[in-house]
Amino acid sequence: MARIFISIGSNIEAEHYFNAALKALSKDFSNLCLSSVFESEAVGFDGSNFLNMVVAADTQLDIAQVVAVFKRIEQDNGREIGAKKFSPRTLDLDLLLFDDCVVTAPVELPRAEITTNAFVLWPLAEIAPNLVHPVEQQTYQTLWDNYDKSQQKLWPIEFYWSY
């Protein structure tokens, strides 16, 4: 059984798609642990604000199978295949961590956005503060404490779940 961490983001009907994502994730994975939901400005393009969060879960699937599940969930929820990276989206699911694996294929793990994007690092530090980044060899809480918070505007919001 592997412990995975998933970044969820949306800036199109975000509340609807967050609930849909969590409903789908709860069918394929177990022991979900949810961070707070954070709102942030779009990064890399001019667009409406995003909602973001991190979810931890357990799985018996391998990395490639997990990524395939994420792609299926995204597509089931209106994600356009081949949409450009910096654009509005209904749902974005990214595998951040798979236990303490460090790999480059089928995806890069740990995901680089962990240390570069506040909307990933803050919620990850919230639910796994004492977990150690397998490359940086620092806890996520330490990485968040040392993060330059002037880089990105981010704030927690109240969110009501219906999944």
Contacts in CASP RR format, 6 or more apart in sequence:
PFRMAT RR
TARGET T0000
AUTHOR 0000-0000-0000
METHOD contacts of the structure
MODEL  1
MARIFISIGSNIEAEHYFNAALKALSKDFSNLCLSSVFESEAVGFDGSNF
LNMVVAADTQLDIAQVVAVFKRIEQDNGREIGAKKFSPRTLDLDLLLFDD
CVVTAPVELPRAEITTNAFVLWPLAEIAPNLVHPVEQQTYQTLWDNYDKS
QQKLWPIEFYWSY
1 58 0 8 1.000
1 59 0 8 1.000
1 60 0 8 1.000
2 58 0 8 1.000
2 59 0 8 1.000
2 60 0 8 1.000
2 61 0 8 1.000
2 98 0 8 1.000
2 99 0 8 1.000
3 56 0 8 1.000
3 57 0 8 1.000
3 58 0 8 1.000
3 97 0 8 1.000
3 99 0 8 1.000
4 29 0 8 1.000
4 56 0 8 1.000
4 57 0 8 1.000
4 58 0 8 1.000
4 59 0 8 1.000
4 66 0 8 1.000
4 95 0 8 1.000
4 96 0 8 1.000
4 97 0 8 1.000
4 98 0 8 1.000
4 99 0 8 1.000
5 54 0 8 1.000
5 55 0 8 1.000
5 56 0 8 1.000
5 95 0 8 1.000
5 96 0 8 1.000
5 97 0 8 1.000
5 124 0 8 1.000
5 127 0 8 1.000
5 128 0 8 1.000
6 25 0 8 1.000
6 54 0 8 1.000
6 55 0 8 1.000
6 56 0 8 1.000
6 57 0 8 1.000
6 70 0 8 1.000
6 93 0 8 1.000
6 94 0 8 1.000
6 95 0 8 1.000
6 96 0 8 1.000
7 52 0 8 1.000
7 53 0 8 1.000
7 54 0 8 1.000
7 92 0 8 1.000
7 93 0 8 1.000
7 94 0 8 1.000
7 96 0 8 1.000
7 111 0 8 1.000
7 113 0 8 1.000
7 119 0 8 1.000
7 120 0 8 1.000
7 123 0 8 1.000
7 124 0 8 1.000
8 18 0 8 1.000
8 21 0 8 1.000
8 22 0 8 1.000
8 52 0 8 1.000
8 53 0 8 1.000
8 54 0 8 1.000
8 55 0 8 1.000
8 91 0 8 1.000
8 92 0 8 1.000
8 93 0 8 1.000
9 18 0 8 1.000
9 50 0 8 1.000
9 51 0 8 1.000
9 52 0 8 1.000
9 53 0 8 1.000
9 89 0 8 1.000
9 91 0 8 1.000
9 92 0 8 1.000
9 93 0 8 1.000
9 119 0 8 1.000
10 17 0 8 1.000
10 18 0 8 1.000
10 21 0 8 1.000
10 50 0 8 1.000
10 51 0 8 1.000
10 89 0 8 1.000
10 90 0 8 1.000
10 91 0 8 1.000
10 92 0 8 1.000
11 42 0 8 1.000
11 47 0 8 1.000
11 48 0 8 1.000
11 49 0 8 1.000
11 50 0 8 1.000
11 51 0 8 1.000
11 88 0 8 1.000
11 89 0 8 1.000
12 48 0 8 1.000
12 88 0 8 1.000
12 89 0 8 1.000
12 90 0 8 1.000
13 90 0 8 1.000
14 50 0 8 1.000
14 51 0 8 1.000
15 51 0 8 1.000
15 159 0 8 1.000
15 160 0 8 1.000
17 77 0 8 1.000
17 90 0 8 1.000
17 91 0 8 1.000
18 37 0 8 1.000
18 51 0 8 1.000
18 53 0 8 1.000
18 159 0 8 1.000
19 161 0 8 1.000
19 162 0 8 1.000
19 163 0 8 1.000
20 77 0 8 1.000
20 91 0 8 1.000
20 163 0 8 1.000
21 73 0 8 1.000
21 77 0 8 1.000
21 91 0 8 1.000
21 93 0 8 1.000
22 32 0 8 1.000
22 34 0 8 1.000
22 55 0 8 1.000
22 161 0 8 1.000
22 163 0 8 1.000
23 163 0 8 1.000
24 73 0 8 1.000
24 76 0 8 1.000
24 77 0 8 1.000
25 32 0 8 1.000
25 55 0 8 1.000
25 57 0 8 1.000
25 73 0 8 1.000
26 32 0 8 1.000
26 163 0 8 1.000
28 59 0 8 1.000
28 61 0 8 1.000
28 69 0 8 1.000
28 73 0 8 1.000
29 57 0 8 1.000
29 58 0 8 1.000
29 59 0 8 1.000
30 57 0 8 1.000
30 58 0 8 1.000
30 59 0 8 1.000
31 56 0 8 1.000
31 57 0 8 1.000
31 58 0 8 1.000
32 55 0 8 1.000
32 56 0 8 1.000
32 57 0 8 1.000
33 55 0 8 1.000
33 56 0 8 1.000
33 57 0 8 1.000
33 127 0 8 1.000
34 53 0 8 1.000
34 55 0 8 1.000
34 127 0 8 1.000
35 53 0 8 1.000
35 54 0 8 1.000
35 55 0 8 1.000
35 123 0 8 1.000
35 124 0 8 1.000
35 126 0 8 1.000
35 127 0 8 1.000
36 53 0 8 1.000
36 123 0 8 1.000
36 126 0 8 1.000
36 156 0 8 1.000
36 157 0 8 1.000
36 159 0 8 1.000
37 51 0 8 1.000
37 52 0 8 1.000
37 53 0 8 1.000
37 156 0 8 1.000
37 157 0 8 1.000
37 159 0 8 1.000
38 51 0 8 1.000
38 52 0 8 1.000
38 53 0 8 1.000
38 119 0 8 1.000
38 122 0 8 1.000
38 123 0 8 1.000
38 154 0 8 1.000
38 155 0 8 1.000
38 156 0 8 1.000
38 157 0 8 1.000
39 49 0 8 1.000
39 50 0 8 1.000
39 51 0 8 1.000
39 52 0 8 1.000
39 154 0 8 1.000
39 155 0 8 1.000
39 156 0 8 1.000
39 157 0 8 1.000
40 49 0 8 1.000
40 50 0 8 1.000
40 52 0 8 1.000
40 118 0 8 1.000
40 119 0 8 1.000
40 152 0 8 1.000
40 153 0 8 1.000
40 154 0 8 1.000
40 155 0 8 1.000
41 49 0 8 1.000
41 50 0 8 1.000
41 152 0 8 1.000
41 153 0 8 1.000
42 48 0 8 1.000
42 49 0 8 1.000
42 50 0 8 1.000
42 86 0 8 1.000
42 88 0 8 1.000
43 50 0 8 1.000
43 86 0 8 1.000
43 117 0 8 1.000
43 119 0 8 1.000
43 152 0 8 1.000
44 86 0 8 1.000
45 86 0 8 1.000
45 87 0 8 1.000
47 88 0 8 1.000
48 88 0 8 1.000
50 119 0 8 1.000
51 157 0 8 1.000
51 159 0 8 1.000
52 119 0 8 1.000
52 120 0 8 1.000
52 123 0 8 1.000
52 154 0 8 1.000
53 123 0 8 1.000
54 96 0 8 1.000
54 120 0 8 1.000
54 123 0 8 1.000
54 124 0 8 1.000
54 126 0 8 1.000
54 127 0 8 1.000
56 127 0 8 1.000
56 128 0 8 1.000
59 66 0 8 1.000
61 69 0 8 1.000
63 95 0 8 1.000
63 98 0 8 1.000
63 101 0 8 1.000
63 103 0 8 1.000
63 106 0 8 1.000
63 107 0 8 1.000
63 109 0 8 1.000
64 106 0 8 1.000
66 95 0 8 1.000
66 98 0 8 1.000
67 95 0 8 1.000
67 106 0 8 1.000
67 107 0 8 1.000
70 93 0 8 1.000
70 94 0 8 1.000
70 95 0 8 1.000
73 91 0 8 1.000
73 93 0 8 1.000
74 90 0 8 1.000
74 91 0 8 1.000
74 92 0 8 1.000
74 93 0 8 1.000
75 81 0 8 1.000
77 90 0 8 1.000
77 91 0 8 1.000
78 90 0 8 1.000
78 91 0 8 1.000
79 89 0 8 1.000
79 90 0 8 1.000
79 91 0 8 1.000
79 92 0 8 1.000
80 89 0 8 1.000
83 89 0 8 1.000
94 111 0 8 1.000
94 113 0 8 1.000
95 107 0 8 1.000
95 109 0 8 1.000
95 111 0 8 1.000
96 109 0 8 1.000
96 110 0 8 1.000
96 111 0 8 1.000
96 113 0 8 1.000
96 114 0 8 1.000
96 120 0 8 1.000
96 124 0 8 1.000
97 109 0 8 1.000
97 110 0 8 1.000
97 111 0 8 1.000
97 114 0 8 1.000
97 134 0 8 1.000
98 109 0 8 1.000
100 132 0 8 1.000
100 134 0 8 1.000
101 109 0 8 1.000
101 134 0 8 1.000
102 109 0 8 1.000
102 110 0 8 1.000
102 134 0 8 1.000
102 135 0 8 1.000
103 109 0 8 1.000
110 133 0 8 1.000
110 134 0 8 1.000
110 135 0 8 1.000
111 120 0 8 1.000
113 120 0 8 1.000
114 120 0 8 1.000
114 121 0 8 1.000
114 124 0 8 1.000
114 133 0 8 1.000
114 140 0 8 1.000
114 143 0 8 1.000
115 121 0 8 1.000
115 133 0 8 1.000
115 136 0 8 1.000
115 143 0 8 1.000
115 147 0 8 1.000
117 152 0 8 1.000
118 147 0 8 1.000
118 149 0 8 1.000
118 151 0 8 1.000
118 152 0 8 1.000
118 154 0 8 1.000
119 152 0 8 1.000
119 154 0 8 1.000
121 140 0 8 1.000
121 143 0 8 1.000
121 144 0 8 1.000
121 147 0 8 1.000
122 144 0 8 1.000
122 147 0 8 1.000
122 154 0 8 1.000
124 140 0 8 1.000
124 144 0 8 1.000
125 140 0 8 1.000
125 141 0 8 1.000
125 143 0 8 1.000
125 144 0 8 1.000
128 140 0 8 1.000
129 139 0 8 1.000
129 140 0 8 1.000
129 141 0 8 1.000
130 139 0 8 1.000
130 140 0 8 1.000
130 141 0 8 1.000
131 139 0 8 1.000
131 140 0 8 1.000
132 138 0 8 1.000
132 139 0 8 1.000
133 139 0 8 1.000
133 140 0 8 1.000
133 143 0 8 1.000
136 143 0 8 1.000
138 146 0 8 1.000
END
